[in-house]
Amino acid sequence: MHTQLTKIVATIGPATNSLEMIRALANAGVNVFRLNFSHGDYKTHQDTYNYIRSVAKENNTHYSILADMQGPKLRVADFKDGKVSLKVGQSFTLDMKDELGDEKRVSLFHPEIYRVVKKGMILLLNDGLIRLKVKSFGKDYINTTVVVGGELSNHKGVNVPDVVLPISALTEKDKNDLNFALKLGVDWICLSFVQKPEDVEQARSIIKDKAKIIVKIEKPTALNHLDKIIDLTDAVMVARGDLGVECPLETVPSLQRNIVLACRETGKPVIVATQMLESMIKSPTPTRAEVSDVATAVYEGADCVMLSAETAVGAHPIEAVEMMHKIIMSTQQDDAYQAYLDASSQISNDKTISSAITSSMRQMVKSLEHPDCVITFSVSGKTALRAAKERLGIPILNLTISEKVANQMALVWGVRSIVTESLKELIWAPSLALKLAKEIKMAKIGDEVIISAGIPFGTKGSTNIIHIAKVE
C-alpha cells in the first residue's frame, strides 16, 4: 500500500507562511492547510491562501484550505504585578470591578458566567491547571476557594464545565473573519465553542453552500447532542486540548474513539487534533508515546490527523510532517490495519440505492484478488464520501467537474480528485476513468479497478451503478 490514505492537516503560522515552506509542506505529505484566525492578520491569510493555490497548480493536485474561527474566549483581566500565586484553601474572588487584580481577586468581564454559576461548581483557569470551587455568588461577583493552586497571570482562560453558557459560538470578530474567509474562497470553515445544534444552524445560515462546515468537539455540553451535531455538520474535529481541560483526562481516549466511530458510521469526515507531535515544536524527533498516539488515530480510521504549533511556530515543521507521513504509512502496512477498520465498520441504516451500491464495494474488494483503486464519478462529492466511508484500504480517485468539490475532497480519507471538463459531455465513461487513473499512476496495465457513478451523470445523489474494469 503506497498511497497515504489518512490525510495530514498542517497549521500555517510564522514558521511556515511563505511560498517555499508551503511547497515543502505539500511535498512532505500535507493535504489540508489550516489558517488559524486566532492569530495573524487578513493580509497574511490572503498571502497564505494564494501560496497554497499556487503550489496546488504546480503539483497538479488539490489541497483543502481550512479557516478556523477563534470563537468566544473567556479570560481573566490583568493583575497589578502581571501574575499571582494562588494557594490551596485560600479565598479568591472573580468580579466585574474595573481594577487590577491581586492575590485576593481579579476582574472577569463575562456576565454570561455570572448568570449560570452555582454553589459548589468548579471553575477551571489556565487550561485547567487551577481549580476554584464556588462558595457564593451574585450578579457581579463569584467567591471561590482554591482547590488546586498555582500561578495565574494576565488574560489566562476560564472554563466552566458541564453548563451551557448563554453565548453564541460566533463572536463579532468571528463573523468578520468568516465573511473574509468566504470571500477568500476557503473550502472548510471550522467552528469553535459549539455547545448545541443551534450553534451549527446559525453558522450554516451565514455560510450556506459557500464552504463546508467542521465542528470542533471541545465542550462536554456538545457531547450531549453529538448525534444531532454530526447530522447538521459536514465534518468533525476532535479538539482534544480543550476537551481534556473540561473532561477528566483519562476519558479523552474513549471520547476520541467514540466520536471517530460516530462520524464513520454516518460517513462524515473526522479530524483528530491537538498535541499529536507536540515535542517536535522544539525537538527534531517525537516521543514514542506521540508516535503511538498518531498511529492509534490511524487505526481508528480517522480521515485526518492534525499538526498545530508543530508547523505553525515549531522549529522543525517539515520534519514533523515527514514523521507523521511515516507513521501513517507504517500503520497502513500493518497486516492488522484493515482488520481493525473492518471490525469497527458499521452496517449502514441508509436503505437508498446509492448506499447499497457503495456498501457492495466491500464485498467486491474481498472477492477480487488485488483491486488497486476505486474510481468515482461525483458531481457533489457524495459518491466519493460514500466510498471513503467503507474504508476499503485502497485509494479512491474522484472524477468531478467542480474545482470546489475537488478541493473539499482533499480532506477525505483516501480520496484524490481530478477535475475534467470531458465529463460535461459524457453520461458513462469508464474508458476515460481508466485513462486518467493511468496518467496519475493510481493504476497500471493489468490492474483491476472498481468504478462507481450515477446515470444519468450530473444528477446529484444518484449513485446507481458499479462496474469492475481491467486496465489495458
C-alpha positions in Angstrom: 0.0 0.0 0.0 1.9 3.1 -1.3 -0.8 5.8 -1.0 -1.2 7.8 2.1 -4.9 7.2 2.9 -5.2 9.1 6.2 -4.7 12.8 5.4 -2.4 15.3 7.2 -3.6 18.8 8.3 -0.9 21.4 8.9 -1.5 24.7 10.6 0.2 27.6 9.0 1.9 30.3 11.1 5.1 32.3 11.3 7.3 29.3 10.8 5.6 28.3 7.5 3.7 31.2 5.9 5.9 31.5 2.8 5.7 30.0 -0.6 8.8 28.0 -0.1 7.7 26.5 3.2 4.2 25.7 1.9 5.7 24.0 -1.1 7.9 21.9 1.2 5.0 21.0 3.5 2.9 19.9 0.5 5.8 17.8 -0.8 6.3 16.2 2.6 2.7 15.0 2.7 0.3 17.7 3.7 -3.2 17.5 2.2 -5.1 20.2 4.2 -3.8 23.6 5.3 -5.3 25.3 8.4 -5.5 29.1 8.7 -5.9 29.9 12.4 -7.9 33.1 12.7 -7.0 33.3 16.4 -3.7 34.7 15.1 -2.4 36.7 12.1 -3.9 39.5 10.0 -6.0 39.4 6.9 -3.1 40.3 4.6 -1.1 37.3 5.9 -4.0 34.9 5.5 -4.6 36.3 2.0 -0.9 35.6 1.0 -1.0 32.2 2.6 -4.2 31.3 0.6 -2.5 32.4 -2.6 0.6 30.4 -1.9 -1.4 27.2 -1.3 -3.4 27.6 -4.5 -0.2 28.3 -6.4 1.5 25.1 -5.1 -1.6 23.1 -6.0 -1.2 24.2 -9.6 2.5 23.5 -9.6 1.8 19.9 -8.3 -1.3 19.4 -10.5 -3.3 18.4 -7.4 -5.8 19.7 -4.9 -5.4 20.8 -1.3 -8.1 21.8 1.2 -7.9 25.1 2.9 -9.5 25.3 6.3 -10.3 28.6 8.1 -10.5 28.0 11.9 -12.6 30.5 13.7 -11.4 31.7 17.2 -14.8 31.5 18.9 -15.5 33.2 22.3 -12.5 33.4 24.6 -13.3 33.7 28.3 -10.4 35.2 30.2 -9.5 36.9 33.4 -8.2 40.6 33.2 -4.9 42.0 34.3 -3.0 41.8 37.6 -1.0 44.6 39.3 2.2 42.6 39.0 1.2 40.6 35.9 0.6 37.4 37.9 -0.2 36.0 41.3 0.4 32.7 43.1 -2.8 31.0 44.4 -2.5 28.7 47.4 -4.8 25.7 48.1 -7.5 26.6 50.6 -7.4 30.4 50.2 -10.3 32.5 49.1 -10.3 34.1 45.7 -12.9 36.3 44.0 -13.8 36.9 40.4 -15.8 40.1 39.8 -16.7 42.9 37.4 -14.7 45.7 39.1 -12.6 47.8 36.8 -9.5 47.4 38.9 -6.2 45.5 38.5 -6.2 42.1 40.2 -4.1 40.9 43.2 -3.8 37.8 45.4 -7.4 38.2 46.6 -9.4 39.0 43.4 -9.3 39.6 39.7 -11.7 41.0 37.1 -13.7 38.7 34.9 -15.7 40.7 32.4 -18.0 37.9 31.2 -21.6 38.5 32.6 -22.8 35.2 31.0 -20.7 33.3 33.5 -22.3 35.0 36.5 -25.8 34.0 35.1 -25.1 30.3 35.1 -22.8 29.8 38.1 -23.9 27.6 41.0 -22.7 27.0 44.5 -20.2 24.0 44.5 -19.4 24.4 40.8 -15.8 24.0 39.8 -14.2 26.8 37.6 -11.1 25.9 35.7 -8.4 28.5 34.9 -5.2 28.4 32.9 -6.1 25.3 30.9 -7.4 23.6 33.9 -4.2 23.9 35.9 -6.0 25.9 38.5 -9.3 24.8 40.0 -11.7 27.1 42.0 -14.8 25.9 43.9 -17.7 28.4 44.1 -18.7 29.3 47.6 -21.2 32.1 46.9 -22.1 34.4 44.0 -24.1 37.4 42.9 -24.8 39.2 39.6 -21.3 40.7 39.5 -19.1 38.6 41.8 -18.1 34.9 42.4 -16.4 34.0 45.7 -14.4 30.8 45.5 -12.0 28.6 47.4 -8.8 27.4 45.6 -8.9 23.6 45.2 -5.8 23.4 43.1 -3.4 26.3 43.2 -0.6 27.7 41.0 0.5 30.7 39.1 -2.2 32.8 37.4 -1.2 35.6 35.1 -2.8 38.1 32.8 -5.5 37.0 30.4 -5.5 33.3 31.3 -8.5 31.4 30.1 -11.6 30.4 32.2 -13.5 27.2 31.6 -17.0 26.4 33.0 -17.6 22.7 32.6 -20.9 20.9 32.3 -23.0 24.0 31.7 -24.4 25.7 28.6 -23.2 29.3 28.6 -25.7 31.8 27.1 -23.3 32.8 24.4 -23.1 32.4 20.7 -20.4 30.3 19.1 -19.7 33.2 16.7 -18.5 36.5 18.1 -18.5 39.7 16.1 -14.8 39.0 15.4 -15.7 35.6 14.1 -18.4 37.0 11.8 -16.0 39.4 10.3 -13.4 36.7 9.9 -16.0 34.4 8.5 -17.0 36.9 5.8 -13.4 37.4 4.9 -12.6 33.7 4.7 -15.7 33.1 2.5 -14.7 35.9 0.1 -11.2 34.4 0.0 -12.6 31.1 -1.1 -11.6 28.7 1.6 -13.0 25.2 1.4 -13.9 24.5 5.0 -14.9 26.7 8.0 -14.1 25.3 11.4 -16.4 26.4 14.3 -15.1 26.7 17.8 -17.1 26.7 21.1 -20.0 24.7 19.7 -22.3 23.8 22.6 -25.6 22.8 20.9 -27.1 22.1 17.5 -28.4 25.6 17.2 -24.8 26.9 17.0 -24.3 24.9 13.8 -27.6 26.1 12.4 -26.6 29.7 13.0 -23.3 29.2 11.2 -25.0 27.4 8.3 -27.4 30.3 7.8 -24.4 32.6 7.2 -22.1 30.1 5.3 -24.8 28.5 3.2 -23.1 26.5 0.4 -20.0 28.7 0.1 -17.9 26.3 2.2 -18.3 23.1 4.2 -18.5 23.2 8.0 -16.3 21.4 10.5 -17.5 21.4 14.1 -14.9 21.3 16.9 -16.0 18.9 19.6 -14.3 20.6 22.6 -17.1 21.3 25.0 -18.7 18.5 27.1 -22.1 20.0 26.5 -21.7 19.3 22.8 -21.3 15.6 23.6 -24.9 15.7 25.0 -26.0 16.5 21.4 -23.3 14.6 19.4 -25.6 12.8 17.0 -27.6 15.9 16.1 -24.5 18.0 15.7 -22.9 15.3 13.5 -26.1 15.3 11.4 -26.0 19.0 10.9 -22.3 19.5 10.2 -20.2 18.3 7.2 -17.2 17.1 9.3 -16.0 17.0 12.9 -12.7 17.8 14.7 -11.9 16.0 17.9 -10.3 19.0 19.7 -8.6 17.1 22.4 -6.9 20.1 24.0 -10.0 21.9 25.2 -11.9 18.6 25.6 -9.1 17.5 28.0 -9.5 20.6 30.1 -13.2 20.3 30.8 -13.4 16.4 30.8 -11.3 14.1 33.0 -8.1 13.4 31.1 -8.5 9.7 31.4 -11.7 9.8 29.4 -10.3 11.6 26.4 -9.1 8.4 24.6 -12.5 6.8 24.8 -14.2 10.1 23.8 -11.9 10.3 20.8 -12.7 6.7 19.8 -16.5 7.2 20.2 -16.5 10.4 18.2 -14.5 8.9 15.4 -16.8 5.9 15.2 -19.9 8.0 15.3 -18.5 10.1 12.3 -17.5 7.0 10.4 -21.0 5.4 10.9 -22.6 8.5 9.2 -19.9 9.0 6.6 -18.8 12.4 8.0 -15.1 13.1 7.8 -13.3 13.4 11.2 -10.1 15.0 12.2 -8.1 14.1 15.3 -6.2 17.2 16.6 -4.0 18.7 19.4 -0.6 17.7 20.7 -0.1 14.9 18.3 3.7 15.5 17.9 3.9 18.3 20.5 7.6 17.6 21.4 8.6 18.3 17.8 7.9 22.0 18.4 11.4 22.0 19.8 12.8 18.5 19.1 13.6 17.0 15.7 12.2 13.7 16.8 8.9 12.9 18.6 8.4 10.8 21.8 7.4 7.1 21.4 4.1 8.0 23.1 3.3 10.6 20.4 4.1 8.1 17.7 1.7 5.6 19.2 -0.9 8.4 19.6 -0.8 9.2 15.8 -0.9 5.5 14.9 -4.0 5.0 17.2 -5.9 7.7 15.3 -4.9 6.0 12.0 -6.0 2.5 13.3 -9.3 4.1 14.4 -10.0 5.2 10.8 -9.8 9.0 11.3 -9.8 10.9 8.0 -7.1 13.3 9.1 -4.5 13.8 11.8 -3.5 17.4 12.6 -0.4 19.4 13.4 -0.9 22.7 15.2 2.0 24.5 16.8 4.4 21.9 15.4 4.0 23.5 11.9 2.8 27.0 12.9 5.7 28.0 15.2 7.8 24.9 15.6 11.5 24.6 14.9 11.0 21.5 12.8 7.8 21.8 10.7 8.9 19.8 7.7 10.3 17.0 9.9 7.0 16.9 11.8 5.1 16.4 8.6 7.6 13.8 7.3 7.3 11.9 10.6 3.5 12.0 10.6 3.6 10.6 7.0 6.0 7.8 8.0 3.7 6.8 10.9 0.7 6.8 8.7 2.4 4.7 6.0 3.8 2.2 8.5 0.5 1.8 10.2 -1.3 1.2 6.9 1.2 -1.5 6.0 0.4 -3.4 9.2 -1.5 -6.6 8.4 -3.8 -5.8 11.3 -4.7 -2.3 9.9 -7.5 -3.4 7.6 -8.8 -5.9 10.1 -9.2 -3.0 12.6 -11.0 -0.9 10.1 -13.3 -3.8 9.1 -14.0 -4.7 12.7 -15.0 -1.1 13.5 -17.2 -0.6 10.4 -20.9 -0.3 11.0 -23.7 -1.8 8.8 -25.4 1.2 7.2 -29.0 2.1 8.1 -29.3 4.0 4.9 -31.6 2.0 2.6 -31.0 4.0 -0.5 -29.7 2.6 -3.8 -26.7 4.9 -3.5 -25.7 3.5 -0.2 -26.3 -0.1 -1.3 -24.0 0.4 -4.3 -21.1 1.8 -2.3 -21.6 -0.8 0.5 -21.3 -3.6 -2.1 -17.8 -2.4 -2.9 -16.6 -4.0 0.4 -17.6 -7.5 -0.9 -16.1 -6.8 -4.3 -12.8 -5.8 -2.7 -12.8 -9.1 -0.8 -13.7 -11.1 -3.9 -11.2 -9.6 -6.2 -7.6 -10.7 -5.7 -5.9 -7.3 -5.6 -8.1 -4.4 -6.6 -5.9 -1.3 -6.9 -8.3 1.6 -6.5 -11.9 2.8 -6.6 -12.9 5.4 -9.1 -16.0 7.5 -8.5 -17.8 9.9 -10.8 -19.1 12.5 -8.4 -20.5 16.0 -9.0 -21.1 16.9 -5.4 -18.5 14.6 -3.8 -21.2 12.4 -2.1 -20.2 9.2 -4.1 -16.6 9.7 -3.1 -17.7 10.2 0.6 -19.7 7.0 0.5 -16.8 5.1 -0.9 -14.5 6.6 1.8 -17.0 5.6 4.5 -16.4 1.9 3.6 -12.6 2.3 4.5 -11.7 -0.3 1.8 -7.9 0.0 2.3 -7.4 1.2 -1.3 -7.2 4.8 -2.7 -10.2 6.5 -4.3 -9.9 8.5 -7.5 -12.7 11.0 -7.6 -13.6 12.4 -11.1 -15.6 15.7 -10.9 -16.4 18.8 -13.0 -16.1 21.0 -9.9 -12.8 22.6 -8.7 -14.6 23.4 -5.4 -15.5 19.8 -4.8 -12.0 18.6 -5.7 -10.5 20.9 -3.1 -13.0 19.9 -0.4 -12.4 16.2 -1.0 -8.7 16.6 -0.3 -9.7 16.3 3.4 -11.4 12.9 3.0 -9.8 9.6 3.7 -8.2 8.0 0.7 -9.6 10.5 -1.9 -7.7 12.2 -4.7 -9.7 14.2 -7.2 -9.3 15.1 -10.8 -11.3 17.9 -12.4 -12.1 17.0 -16.0 -14.2 19.0 -18.4 -14.8 15.9 -20.5 -17.4 14.7 -18.1 -19.7 17.5 -19.1 -20.4 15.8 -22.4 -20.4 12.2 -21.2 -23.0 10.0 -19.5 -20.9 7.0 -18.7 -17.1 6.9 -19.4 -15.2 4.0 -17.8 -12.5 4.3 -20.5 -11.9 7.9 -19.5 -11.7 6.9 -15.8 -9.1 4.2 -16.6 -7.1 6.6 -18.8 -6.9 9.3 -16.0 -6.0 6.7 -13.4 -3.1 5.6 -15.5 -1.9 9.1 -16.1 -1.6 9.9 -12.4 -0.2 6.4 -11.7 -3.1 5.2 -9.5 -3.4 2.2 -11.8 -1.3 0.5 -14.4 -1.9 -2.0 -17.2 -3.3 -5.3 -15.8 -4.8 -3.7 -12.7 -8.4 -4.2 -11.7 -10.4 -1.2 -10.5 -13.9 -0.6 -9.2 -15.9 2.2 -10.8 -19.0 3.8 -9.3 -21.2 6.5 -10.7 -24.7 7.7 -11.3 -26.6 7.5 -14.6 -27.5 10.0 -16.0 -24.2 11.6 -14.9 -24.6 15.0 -13.4 -27.6 14.3 -11.2 -26.6 14.8 -7.5 -27.1 11.9 -5.2 -27.9 9.4 -8.0 -25.2 6.8 -7.5 -26.7 3.7 -9.1 -24.1 1.8 -10.9 -20.9 -0.2 -10.0 -18.5 -1.6 -12.6 -15.3 -3.7 -12.5 -12.8 -2.9 -15.2 -9.3 -4.1 -16.1 -6.8 -1.5 -17.1 -5.5 -2.2 -20.7 
